[in-house]
Amino acid sequence: MKLLRSGLSAVLAGSSVIWLTAAVSPTGSAATTTAAADAVVVPPGVTAGVAVFDRQTGQFTEQLNPDLQFRSASVVKLLIVLDFLWNRGPSYEIPAADKTRLDVMLRSSDDDAASYYWEQLGGGKIIDRMVPRLGLTHTARPPATHPGFWGYVALTAGDTVRIYRYLLDQAPAPVRDYVLGNLHQATRYGTDGFDQYFGIASVFDPAFSIKQGWSGFSSSTSARAKPKTDAVDLTSEALHTTGTVGAGDRTIVAVYTLHPDGTAYGKAYTDLTRLTRTLTVPGGARTPGSWLTTSGSGVRVRTGPTTAGAVLGTLPSGVDVLVSCQKKGQLIDAPPRSSDWWAYLPKYGGYVTNVYVGSGAPKLPGVPDCQ
């Protein structure tokens, strides 16, 4: 059975600002309050689970609903690859055919590869094995009604930090290097065509690794009828960003989000990235520039400020993008807007006409010219 990405539980209504005031211990339990933490800003209507762990200090810098279960979508692929590698020591050599599948599963979030290993390794037995191995506390199999749906595995932000801590601090070096090496080389687009550079990848530069998850969006392969269970929401659109930030993978970041049913991918992409921008992430270097909202659908990013430039990618509809500078180029006339200026997007390494960036002014206010 081909298993698909899925969406999660809207248990808590997302208020616009949630203040975190409790200090937390390295194990994730709340400790005595010592000072107010920075605010984690959760966009209206969004349900979020957040855990940010600084490996250098051994402390969490952010926690919000760390034990709230979400359907994992593609984040469960971390457990699939770890289960595959578990008993392959001491060399941990991976057969060529498996390496090809696992590489694309980790870098480009390939669903076919995940479905292959879910079946080969026993489905829910993967979760039964990995929970005690990694000391996970709130991870569970898919619901009994959908045993083949690996994306319906329940995961939490707190358990995701535990997975990364195992990878970074306890896993045999060949396992760590293989898995993290792939996550550091994540492609901009998944094999299903979705742009997976939201959240961590949009905000931080240059040192990050990511394993993202998305589920339930209308043009994805998981856009089938979505069942409901009492335990985990399988209806709302789900978007998750997980990985590491900073030199030496200093900080582990796990952000899980649910969005109102029917939310467009670009809207969820923007809301998750906005939330991620409010986090305290030690060691994280933030790419400089101005965050501006785009308009239009299928907007292309090109190698130069002209339609003759090669297409580097296509923006999700109505998404926030980081603009570092702007450059004069080909005049684009798309009434009622017109401009011969192009915005440079450092995260894409290319240009988008100003016609589709910001308020529609021919030249973006407050954005410097490219040198």
Buried (B, 14 or more C-beta within 10 A) or exposed (E): EEBBBBBBBBBBEBEEEBEBEBBBEBEBEEEEEEEEBEBBBBBEBBBBBBBBBBBEEEBBBBBBBBBBBBBBBBBBBBBBBBBBBBEBEEEBEBEEEBEEBBBBBBBBBBBBBBBBBBBEBEBBEBBBBBBEEBEBEBBBBBBEEBBBBBBBBBBBBBBBBBBBBBBBEEBBEBBBEBBBEBBBEBEBBBBBEBBBBBBBBBBBBEBBBBBBBBBBBEEBBBBEEBEEBEEBBBBBBBBBBBBBBBEEBBBBBBBBBBBBEEBBBBBBBBBBBBBBBBBBBBBBBEEEBBBBBBBBEEBBBBBBBBEEBEEBBBBBBBBBBBBBBBBEBBEBEEEEBBBBBBBBBBBBEBBBBBBBBBEBEEBBEEBEEBE
